[in-house]
């Protein structure tokens, strides 16, 4: 997940059909503020069974100024920030998204000084938030993380094409790298994103990419489930294409692909729910202000082509345009939530 400017986002979480059948309350997490600020959309999301999740990013206001280079997490400012944005009562689900340099350093593995620094600081941080806000379930974003490509650079293959021996070694390595942090998490949050749009390929090649992505998503959840020990595995899932492959960043993923290649393998692998994440508030802000986004593929042309029917607005400062973009992005999130529910309700094969 990338978010260099957006400090805290509120996302959408959908719990699995088993908890609903057991009569347990399902937290439904929906985007609020810039995107989900219409009471109609909030009501529709609530009808699907949703509540908020608080995500704190590494660049939150008051964060350690050199944290991205030193791997230092200022616990005092972290707790102060959560107090400020939540009014002292964060929602039932909380997620710490500290990626730079932590994710890279974790991959160095035990015995490396940077690994020791990263895992020590992350453990310190999550212990602090658990102690200060015990009514919230806390986790770290994207742990464990299965690489889409493994065996690189010598024998680089996507996960589904690698040999069983290579995959077994990779699983052990991934779990060892993040073990101290995972041990502190109260729920597990792997990630499931789309990087390869089959429409960008000839039909046969597109089908192969769909199969590869589905297998990778399944493994992301399965690996997390293997070490969950009863904790819920709730992966982050995004209904728009992400960077790093061959797809138009920010364009909605077609409904059938989203349901069959992401939601379905996640449920079959044991996901207890899904966090639906889009980063739309940041994207809309960049488009309205015509500022260079991170990544730069997020621009006005994306919204013109994908959300405004190919029509270029006369005035990007028009508040009605901002409302239109918020409505369009809210519809993407609602469609994703609806898709999750639809897949959950499918009869067992």
Secondary structure as UniProt FT lines:
FT   STRAND          8..10
FT   STRAND          12..15
FT   HELIX           17..21
FT   TURN            22..23
FT   TURN            33..34
FT   HELIX           39..48
FT   STRAND          53..57
FT   TURN            58..59
FT   TURN            61..62
FT   TURN            65..66
FT   HELIX           67..70
FT   HELIX           75..86
FT   TURN            87..88
FT   STRAND          93..97
FT   TURN            100..101
FT   HELIX           102..106
FT   TURN            107..108
FT   TURN            110..111
FT   HELIX           113..132
FT   TURN            134..135
FT   STRAND          137..141
FT   STRAND          149..150
FT   TURN            152..155
FT   STRAND          157..158
FT   HELIX           159..161
FT   HELIX           164..182
FT   TURN            183..184
FT   STRAND          188..189
FT   STRAND          191..192
FT   HELIX           198..200
FT   HELIX           203..226
FT   TURN            227..230
FT   STRAND          233..237
FT   TURN            249..250
FT   HELIX           255..258
FT   HELIX           259..263
FT   HELIX           264..269
FT   STRAND          273..276
FT   HELIX           280..289
FT   TURN            296..297
FT   HELIX           300..307
FT   TURN            309..310
FT   TURN            316..317
FT   HELIX           319..344
//
